[in-house]
Amino acid sequence: MKKLVVLCITAIALYACNSSKTDKNSFTIEGKVVPREINGKTVFLQKLDEKTNSFVNIDSVMIKDSVFVLKGKADTVGIGSLYIADMFDIPVVLEPGKIRVSISQDMIPSISGTAFNDSLQAFFNRMNALQEENKNILSRFPQTELTPDRQAELDQQMDAVSEKSDAAIIAFLKNNINNPAGKYFAADFLPMFEPEVQEELLSVADDQFKSSERVQMAIAELEAVKKIIGTPYKDFASYTSGGRQAHLSDYAGKGKYVLVDFWASWCVPCRVEMPELAALYDKYKTKDFEIVGVSLDENSKNWNDAIAGMKMTWPQLSDLKEWNSSAARIYDVRSIPFTVLIDKDGKIIAMKLRGTRLAKKLEKLLQ
């Protein structure tokens, strides 16, 4: 009888230890939603599969009375997503603890409760604040009242916000590139920056981050870019939107700075940045500056519609071969938007410049 009691006590102790270990790695996501149209919808909890770089469903629940609860285990911290079809896709860090998620009437999510999620939300808050700052600036400069002086003032204020945005992104990535949240976003952002920033971020990243397939592709592109800078541009043949054959040499090496802009009608970041590029063209087109757009489209109508819709008045070329474009292969373009800046003598002086950094570079060269 005594042995039986000892065995029972031992079993209970072992169960308690195992239970404690399980609880230690468990997480609960408590969600509260304001929009009534979300009630009755099913919210899916997804987890990033790092091997395939895709999200897989691990749980789901129906939203009832504006709340939902999801539970799971996080033996290792990972990136997840809360997903409702055609409504939202919210990134969340899956880590032990109680994670609170709220969705406002405007469908703006807020995540809190655990260390990594608090850090991620602080970054989102900063970016949302800068977006509001942009909106406020634009509201003070009606398009119908934009004199040259007012346009210059608008450009200056927008550039200042863009610079703060870039600084916020770089700071977040540098501080978080060795945790799951930072790794996930850094893999996406890394190819978007010019070589100097990429090297700065990679210098503080661990081997696990640098060994992933996506990052290895970005590193290969970076090394290719570094070899090209400082060399004479390479010519290519393509076609104008009117079907006439043209060459890059028709524009480059003829006493003007030439920006070769690789883009496509289907590229969302390209379209978002195009108004800023158009403003730079209007500002410098009479000051020894030219842009040559190279589209990675396949469909001629989509290409021409985008040119007209976004008022792209600079030369446009495409062989309509998407990623098999001869120009893209020559310059080893693996992601877009992608830019190549050529000096007046035909030498490549910068690549992958965009936004504020492009504006500052042109200001230095042309003013």
Phi, psi and omega per residue, in radians:
M1 nan -0.721 -3.129
K2 -1.115 -0.732 3.114
K3 -1.072 -0.688 -3.129
L4 -1.098 -0.744 3.128
V5 -1.095 -0.760 3.132
V6 -1.075 -0.736 3.130
L7 -1.100 -0.721 3.133
C8 -1.114 -0.777 3.136
I9 -1.095 -0.717 3.132
T10 -1.111 -0.739 -3.139
A11 -1.107 -0.745 3.134
I12 -1.106 -0.709 -3.137
A13 -1.127 -0.765 3.115
L14 -1.092 -0.722 3.135
Y15 -1.092 -0.728 -3.128
A16 -1.110 -0.715 3.130
C17 -1.115 -0.810 3.128
N18 -1.112 -0.698 -3.140
S19 -1.108 -0.708 3.137
S20 -1.108 -0.709 -3.134
K21 -1.118 -0.722 3.125
T22 -1.117 -0.806 -3.136
D23 -1.081 -0.612 -3.117
K24 -1.062 -0.544 -3.095
N25 -1.773 0.095 -3.080
S26 -1.562 2.720 3.046
F27 -2.357 2.694 3.060
T28 -2.241 2.286 3.068
I29 -1.884 1.979 3.114
E30 -1.818 2.036 -3.074
G31 -1.937 2.500 3.065
K32 -2.336 2.228 -3.081
V33 -2.105 2.509 3.126
V34 -1.640 -0.803 -3.097
P35 -1.037 2.186 -3.092
R36 -1.135 -0.525 -3.081
E37 -1.170 -0.205 3.112
I38 -1.436 -0.439 3.113
N39 -0.978 2.378 -3.135
G40 1.542 -0.197 3.101
K41 -1.416 2.731 3.076
T42 -1.689 2.209 3.080
V43 -1.769 2.262 -3.114
F44 -1.785 2.366 3.010
L45 -1.711 2.119 -3.114
Q46 -2.047 2.699 3.100
K47 -2.234 2.443 -3.141
L48 -1.284 2.176 3.005
D49 -1.571 1.871 -3.023
E50 -1.164 -0.408 3.138
K51 -1.264 -0.702 -3.114
T52 -1.760 -0.144 -3.105
N53 0.991 0.675 3.110
S54 -2.360 2.741 -3.135
F55 -1.615 2.420 3.112
V56 -2.140 2.489 3.131
N57 -1.225 2.318 3.079
I58 -2.109 -0.234 3.110
D59 -2.931 2.853 3.073
S60 -2.743 2.733 3.119
V61 -2.743 2.638 3.097
M62 -1.504 2.407 3.093
I63 -1.363 2.179 -3.115
K64 -2.313 2.317 -3.123
D65 0.943 0.661 3.039
S66 1.189 0.300 3.104
V67 -2.355 2.782 3.017
F68 -2.674 2.704 3.116
V69 -2.352 2.284 3.077
L70 -2.210 2.519 -3.133
K71 -2.303 2.717 3.104
G72 -3.008 -3.055 3.110
K73 -2.077 2.483 3.108
A74 -2.229 1.405 3.103
D75 -1.074 -0.565 2.984
T76 -2.292 2.574 -3.136
V77 -1.204 2.341 -3.129
G78 -2.524 3.026 3.124
I79 -1.656 2.329 3.085
G80 -2.225 -3.079 -3.136
S81 -2.618 2.428 2.990
L82 -1.782 2.109 -2.934
Y83 -2.251 2.267 2.944
I84 -2.202 2.161 -3.051
A85 -0.917 2.275 3.068
D86 1.128 0.240 -3.122
M87 -2.190 -1.030 3.121
F88 -2.770 2.825 3.098
D89 -2.503 1.737 -2.979
I90 -1.818 2.099 3.073
P91 -1.222 2.468 3.127
V92 -2.555 2.501 3.094
V93 -1.564 2.150 3.134
L94 -1.538 1.802 -3.131
E95 -2.491 2.717 -3.099
P96 -1.004 2.469 3.103
G97 2.227 -3.030 3.132
K98 -1.754 2.048 -3.118
I99 -1.821 2.204 -3.128
R100 -1.866 2.293 -3.136
V101 -2.217 2.272 3.056
S102 -2.242 2.551 -3.140
I103 -2.196 2.089 -3.064
S104 -1.332 3.044 3.122
Q105 -1.045 -0.527 3.136
D106 -1.524 0.235 3.138
M107 1.151 0.458 3.097
I108 -1.635 2.094 -3.103
P109 -1.487 2.732 3.024
S110 -2.429 2.312 -3.068
I111 -2.179 2.367 -3.137
S112 -2.737 3.058 2.993
G113 2.010 -0.474 3.118
T114 -2.283 2.830 -2.959
A115 -1.017 -0.908 -3.085
F116 -1.194 -0.653 3.128
N117 -1.190 -0.630 3.062
D118 -1.096 -0.730 3.125
S119 -1.130 -0.744 3.131
L120 -1.118 -0.722 -3.141
Q121 -1.176 -0.623 3.094
A122 -1.074 -0.666 3.083
F123 -1.150 -0.814 3.118
F124 -1.057 -0.697 3.123
N125 -1.058 -0.734 3.123
R126 -1.099 -0.780 -3.127
M127 -1.183 -0.660 3.095
N128 -1.130 -0.674 3.128
A129 -1.127 -0.692 3.118
L130 -1.201 -0.596 3.084
Q131 -1.143 -0.709 3.080
E132 -1.135 -0.656 3.100
E133 -1.076 -0.700 3.081
N134 -1.063 -0.814 -3.141
K135 -1.056 -0.733 -3.133
N136 -1.123 -0.669 3.108
I137 -1.121 -0.834 -3.130
L138 -1.069 -0.604 -3.138
S139 -1.174 -0.396 -3.133
R140 -1.548 -0.078 -3.119
F141 -2.242 1.319 3.118
P142 -1.003 2.411 -3.106
Q143 -1.010 -0.570 -3.100
T144 -1.271 -0.212 -3.089
E145 -2.017 0.337 -3.049
L146 -1.514 1.612 2.961
T147 -1.335 2.906 3.109
P148 -0.945 -0.703 3.135
D149 -1.181 -0.713 3.126
R150 -1.181 -0.637 3.104
Q151 -1.108 -0.723 3.111
A152 -1.103 -0.697 3.110
E153 -1.140 -0.731 3.101
L154 -1.079 -0.823 -3.138
D155 -1.016 -0.728 -3.123
Q156 -1.116 -0.766 -3.129
Q157 -1.216 -0.685 3.113
M158 -1.161 -0.669 3.109
D159 -1.104 -0.658 -3.141
A160 -1.111 -0.728 3.116
V161 -1.185 -0.721 3.119
S162 -1.067 -0.676 3.119
E163 -1.142 -0.715 3.103
K164 -1.142 -0.642 3.121
S165 -1.126 -0.807 3.107
D166 -1.053 -0.752 -3.128
A167 -1.105 -0.678 3.133
A168 -1.150 -0.726 3.132
I169 -1.133 -0.823 -3.122
I170 -1.097 -0.732 3.132
A171 -1.101 -0.760 3.125
F172 -1.084 -0.790 -3.120
L173 -1.134 -0.738 -3.138
K174 -1.091 -0.675 -3.099
N175 -1.390 -0.306 -3.017
N176 -2.216 0.131 -3.003
I177 -1.159 -0.259 3.128
N178 -1.873 0.293 2.965
N179 -2.131 2.854 -3.027
P180 -0.959 -0.722 -3.125
A181 -1.121 -0.830 -3.136
G182 -1.140 -0.723 3.135
K183 -1.014 -0.776 -3.085
Y184 -1.081 -0.861 -3.096
F185 -1.319 -0.594 -3.136
A186 -1.117 -0.638 3.122
A187 -1.079 -0.582 3.110
D188 -1.382 -0.756 -3.056
F189 -1.326 -0.542 -2.995
L190 -0.886 -0.878 -3.095
P191 -1.168 -0.256 -3.084
M192 -1.388 -0.316 -3.076
F193 -1.622 2.779 3.083
E194 -1.258 2.877 -3.009
P195 -0.911 -0.715 -3.085
E196 -1.063 -0.741 -3.135
V197 -1.224 -0.714 3.107
Q198 -1.026 -0.781 -3.137
E199 -1.135 -0.630 3.111
E200 -1.104 -0.754 3.137
L201 -1.213 -0.742 -3.128
L202 -1.144 -0.477 -3.119
S203 -1.168 -0.395 -3.134
V204 -1.889 0.048 -3.124
A205 -1.526 2.612 3.126
D206 -1.464 2.991 -3.076
D207 -1.143 -0.550 3.138
Q208 -1.091 -0.761 3.118
F209 -1.122 -0.802 -3.064
K210 -1.244 -0.307 -3.104
S211 -1.524 -0.182 -3.119
S212 -1.168 2.688 -3.059
E213 -1.067 -0.770 -3.122
R214 -1.092 -0.741 -3.103
V215 -1.262 -0.617 3.073
Q216 -1.069 -0.654 3.083
M217 -1.140 -0.714 3.123
A218 -1.139 -0.683 3.133
I219 -1.154 -0.714 3.109
A220 -1.077 -0.725 3.106
E221 -1.136 -0.717 3.124
L222 -1.049 -0.797 -3.135
E223 -1.115 -0.644 3.109
A224 -1.147 -0.725 3.132
V225 -1.094 -0.771 -3.107
K226 -1.080 -0.587 3.135
K227 -1.257 -0.486 -3.068
I228 -1.427 -0.650 -3.087
I229 -1.046 2.274 -3.132
G230 1.687 -0.111 -3.136
T231 -1.773 2.809 3.066
P232 -1.123 2.575 3.139
Y233 -1.130 2.699 3.073
K234 -1.808 2.258 -3.079
D235 -1.346 2.737 3.025
F236 -2.636 2.747 3.099
A237 -1.852 2.491 3.110
S238 -2.697 -2.786 -3.090
Y239 -2.357 2.508 3.054
T240 -1.322 2.977 3.130
S241 -1.142 -0.303 3.081
G242 -1.581 0.002 3.077
G243 1.614 0.103 -3.138
R244 -1.520 2.393 3.108
Q245 -1.234 2.436 3.126
A246 -2.528 2.844 3.140
H247 -2.200 2.709 3.031
L248 -1.067 -0.576 -3.130
S249 -1.150 -0.222 3.025
D250 -1.163 -0.342 -3.062
Y251 -2.119 -0.689 -3.029
A252 -1.482 2.624 3.096
G253 1.297 0.359 -3.095
K254 -2.103 0.568 3.045
G255 1.550 0.200 3.089
K256 -2.218 2.643 2.908
Y257 -1.314 2.292 -3.096
V258 -2.141 2.194 3.052
L259 -1.785 2.014 3.064
V260 -1.579 2.050 -3.051
D261 -1.950 1.901 3.079
F262 -1.486 2.213 -3.061
W263 -2.672 -3.081 3.034
A264 -2.816 2.683 -3.131
S265 -1.119 -0.466 -3.098
W266 -1.554 -0.048 -3.087
C267 -1.557 1.881 -3.089
V268 -1.083 -0.844 3.113
P269 -1.030 -0.608 3.101
C270 -1.060 -0.811 -3.098
R271 -1.178 -0.640 3.130
V272 -1.091 -0.686 -3.067
E273 -1.490 -0.219 -3.022
M274 -1.060 -0.703 3.106
P275 -1.020 -0.644 3.114
E276 -1.184 -0.666 3.101
L277 -1.164 -0.684 3.103
A278 -1.091 -0.678 3.117
A279 -1.128 -0.705 3.106
L280 -1.141 -0.648 3.128
Y281 -1.153 -0.788 3.111
D282 -1.073 -0.583 -3.086
K283 -1.298 -0.618 -2.975
Y284 -2.073 0.020 -3.043
K285 -1.119 -0.361 3.088
T286 -1.693 0.152 -3.073
K287 -2.150 0.894 3.082
D288 1.047 0.780 3.138
F289 -2.379 2.422 3.088
E290 -2.448 2.581 3.007
I291 -1.987 2.402 3.001
V292 -2.109 1.918 3.109
G293 -1.406 2.364 3.075
V294 -2.155 1.910 -3.061
S295 -1.570 2.408 3.046
L296 -1.734 0.642 3.085
D297 -1.411 2.857 2.980
E298 -1.961 -0.494 -3.058
N299 -1.745 2.112 -3.082
S300 -1.102 -0.705 -3.114
K301 -1.134 -0.789 3.124
N302 -1.049 -0.699 -3.140
W303 -1.108 -0.895 -3.112
N304 -1.173 -0.636 3.092
D305 -1.108 -0.683 3.135
A306 -1.179 -0.707 3.110
I307 -1.030 -0.814 -3.120
A308 -1.234 -0.766 -3.067
G309 -1.139 -0.586 -3.115
M310 -1.746 0.148 3.051
K311 0.927 0.914 3.130
M312 -1.589 1.707 -2.999
T313 -1.594 0.007 3.127
W314 -1.575 2.882 -3.107
P315 -0.983 2.448 -3.136
Q316 -2.231 2.353 -3.138
L317 -2.282 2.605 3.032
S318 -2.937 2.495 2.976
D319 -1.791 0.138 3.070
L320 0.960 0.737 3.131
K321 -2.054 0.293 3.133
E322 0.845 -2.213 -3.061
W323 -1.240 -0.208 3.072
N324 -1.549 0.159 3.083
S325 -0.933 2.333 -3.137
S326 -1.085 -0.657 3.131
A327 -1.136 -0.730 -3.137
A328 -1.126 -0.652 3.131
R329 -1.202 -0.704 -3.128
I330 -1.068 -0.690 -3.094
Y331 -1.747 0.217 3.054
D332 0.919 0.832 -3.133
V333 -1.395 2.092 -3.111
R334 -2.051 -0.185 3.087
S335 -2.660 2.644 3.105
I336 -2.281 2.679 0.072
P337 -1.191 2.638 -3.087
F338 -2.558 2.260 -3.094
T339 -2.185 2.627 3.052
V340 -2.252 2.149 -3.139
L341 -1.834 2.139 -3.088
I342 -1.967 2.345 -3.116
D343 -1.406 -3.101 -3.035
K344 -1.124 -0.434 -3.124
D345 -1.640 0.007 3.100
G346 1.646 0.267 3.122
K347 -1.734 2.424 3.121
I348 -1.334 2.129 -3.078
I349 -1.961 -0.239 3.111
A350 -2.862 2.706 3.079
M351 -2.459 2.655 3.063
K352 1.144 0.381 3.053
L353 -1.345 2.367 3.134
R354 -2.599 2.886 3.002
G355 0.959 -2.356 -3.066
T356 -1.060 -0.677 -3.099
R357 -1.162 -0.664 3.068
L358 -1.142 -0.788 3.140
A359 -1.042 -0.745 -3.137
K360 -1.192 -0.665 3.118
K361 -1.118 -0.776 -3.136
L362 -1.169 -0.667 3.118
E363 -1.075 -0.728 3.137
K364 -1.149 -0.679 -3.067
L365 -1.392 -0.602 -2.920
L366 -1.922 -0.160 3.088
Q367 -1.935 nan nan
